[in-house]
Amino acid sequence: MFVEVLSALNEGFLKTLELFGLTLAGALPLGLVIAFGSMSRFTPLKALVRTFVWIIRGTPLMLQLMIIYYFPGLIFGNNIWGTGEGGRFIASIAAFVLNYACYFSEIYRGGIQGVSKGQYEAGQVLGMTKTQVFFRVVLLQVIKRILPPISNEVITLVKDTSLARIIAMQEVIWAGQAFMKSDGIIWPLFFTGVYYLIFSGILTLMFGYTEKKLSYFRE
């Protein structure tokens, strides 16, 4: 039984890791795009982006998952995500990427705006373009500023992936819960916590190491 449970949990956790990795791959760059939109000098765009971020950040991720997955089929009669486990997985990625991109965008915006204008002016005095100033002078300082809040969001994402089971995506907790329903045993469900603890611990160590590497930037 233990081998069977472990095999099922490993399979579920691989799906969790896949959802986690694809979410970060999409949300990190999209969040930067949204951040630039929220700082735009074009007022209508700035207002539109900030309103969108406000809505996403102000509503539960679980609700967003259900709306993104079920809305197209119920309203238009066409499930754009496809059928089966593959369709649920794609819908989950879309929901997670949008949600976390909005959170990351606010972190990016705070980091970029937190760098003093004197840094930009000094670079321009040296003959650098705004783009060169951003990538050569500002970017590493921004990374140092945003790394702690980004790391918190990434750790939260590890646990939030479990919400995908609301649309029946078979991640690790779904796998553990399946044994409780079919065989009446609860320990596999508790055992799923070990996966989250180990993965979160590894990420915490990685972020801690990275912060130390960037510690030469003093405020």
Secondary structure, DSSP 8 states (H G I E B T S, - for coil): -HHHHHHHHHHHHHHHHHHHHHHHHHHHHHHHHHHHHHT-SSHHHHHHHHHHHHHHHHS-HHHHHHHHHHHHHHHHS--TT-SHHHHHHHHHHHHHHHHHHHHHHHHHHHHHHTS-HHHHHHHHHTT--HHHHIIIIIHHHHHHHHHHHHHHHHHHHHHHGGGGGGGT---HHHHHHHHHHHH---HHHHHHHHHHHHHHHHHHHHHHHHHHHTTT---
